[in-house]
Amino acid sequence: MACLAVMATNLAQFPPMEKNIPEYIQENAKRIRELSSQELAAILNISQSQVVKLVLSW
């Protein structure tokens, strides 16, 4: 879960509109493992490509 540590460290750098993304991921890490990128995108109200970019940036 190293990515959670990275997100926690960099949370202040996220724009206000995007802060809900790492917060949701941190609070729901176990549930997210069961979701597809499409399902996660729908929950976070972002595009599937944004989910992929976010994951690749970790």
C-alpha positions in Angstrom: 0.0 0.0 0.0 2.9 2.3 -0.7 0.7 4.3 -3.0 -1.5 5.3 0.0 1.6 6.7 1.7 2.5 8.7 -1.5 -1.1 10.1 -1.7 -1.1 11.1 1.9 2.2 12.9 1.5 1.1 14.7 -1.7 -2.5 15.5 -0.7 -1.8 19.2 -0.3 -0.6 19.4 -3.9 -4.0 18.2 -5.3 -6.2 20.9 -6.6 -9.3 21.4 -4.4 -11.6 19.7 -7.0 -9.4 16.6 -7.0 -8.8 16.2 -3.3 -11.8 14.0 -2.9 -10.1 11.4 -5.1 -7.2 10.5 -2.8 -9.4 10.9 0.2 -11.9 8.4 -1.1 -9.2 6.0 -2.1 -7.6 6.2 1.3 -10.9 5.7 3.1 -12.0 2.8 0.8 -8.8 1.0 -0.1 -10.1 -2.5 0.5 -13.3 -1.9 -1.5 -11.4 -0.4 -4.4 -9.5 -3.6 -5.0 -12.8 -5.1 -6.1 -13.7 -2.3 -8.5 -12.9 -2.0 -12.2 -11.4 1.3 -13.4 -14.7 2.0 -15.1 -16.6 1.6 -11.8 -14.1 3.7 -9.9 -14.3 6.4 -12.5 -18.1 6.5 -12.0 -17.9 6.7 -8.2 -15.3 9.5 -8.4 -17.1 11.3 -11.3 -14.0 11.3 -13.5 -13.1 9.6 -16.7 -11.7 6.1 -16.9 -8.6 7.6 -18.5 -8.1 9.9 -15.5 -8.2 6.8 -13.2 -5.6 5.1 -15.3 -3.4 8.2 -15.3 -3.8 8.6 -11.5 -2.8 4.9 -11.0 0.2 5.2 -13.3 1.4 8.3 -11.5 1.8 6.3 -8.2 
